[in-house]
Amino acid sequence: MDDAAVLRKALTVGDELHLPTALGPDDELATDWRLGGYPYRNLMLRQTYEKQKYHLQVELLKLQAWVKGENAADGIVSPLVDSPAKRS
């Protein structure tokens, strides 16, 4: 299944396709995004960046609180570790 088909399937509820109605300047994809360049046509507006960063930080704090409360640190896999040398 190609990327477009996977995305179409994920956005489909029943027989209806639920697509975003309007793209803002922060959401327009660049034509060469699949080649590894910057994926968006425009740089993200600073206000949008700060808003999204805030929401992501809140989600990270929720995850940290859950891990601490459940003592589940052994079950968390993080892609943020660069190399085995950084592990203690």
N, C-alpha and C positions, 0 to 999 in steps of 0.2 A: 504494500500500500504506500503510495507516495505521500509527501507532507501535506499537500492540499486535501487529499482524501481523508487523512487522519484528522485534520483540523475541521473539515466539513462534518465528519461523523461526531466529533466532540461538541460541535455547536448545534447539532440537530436534536430537537426534542419532538418525538413523534415524526410527523411528516413536515414540520415547519423548521426552517433554518433561521436561527436567531443570530443575526449579525449586528455589530455595532452600527447605529444609525449614522453617526457622523464621526469622522476622524479629525482630531485636533492636530496642530502642527507638531506635537510631540509623538504622534502615533503613526505618521506616514513613513512607510518603509522605503529605504533606498533601493534602487533598481539592482544593485550589485551586492545585496546583503548576504547572499549565499556564498559569495566568494571570500568571505572573511573580513570584509571592511566594516565600517561603522554601520549598524543595521538600520538606522533611521536617517531620513532625509535631512532633518534639522536637529541641532543640538537641543536637548531638553531645556525648557525654561527653568530658571533658577527656582522660581516659586513652586513649580510642579515637582522639581527634584527634592526640595526641602519637605514638601508635603508627603511624597512617597517614602522618603527616608524616615520620616517620623513614624509612619504607619509600619514600616518594616522593623524599626527599632522596638516598637510596642510588641510586635509579634515575637521578636527575639527574646524580649523580657518574659513574655508568657511561656515560651519554650523553656527558658532557663529556670523559671519558677517551677514548672512541671517536672523537669529533670531533677531538680533539687528535692522536691516533695516526694517523688516516686523513687528516688535513689536509682535512677535509670541511666546514669552517666555511662555505664558500660555498653548500653544499647544504642548510643548515638554515634552515627558515622558522619564525619564532617569532611566535605571536599576542600576545606580551607587549609589542610595540612599539606605543605609543599613537598616535603621529603621525609623519609623515615628518620633522618638525622635530627629532625626537630622534635621528635617524640622523646619523652623521658623514660 
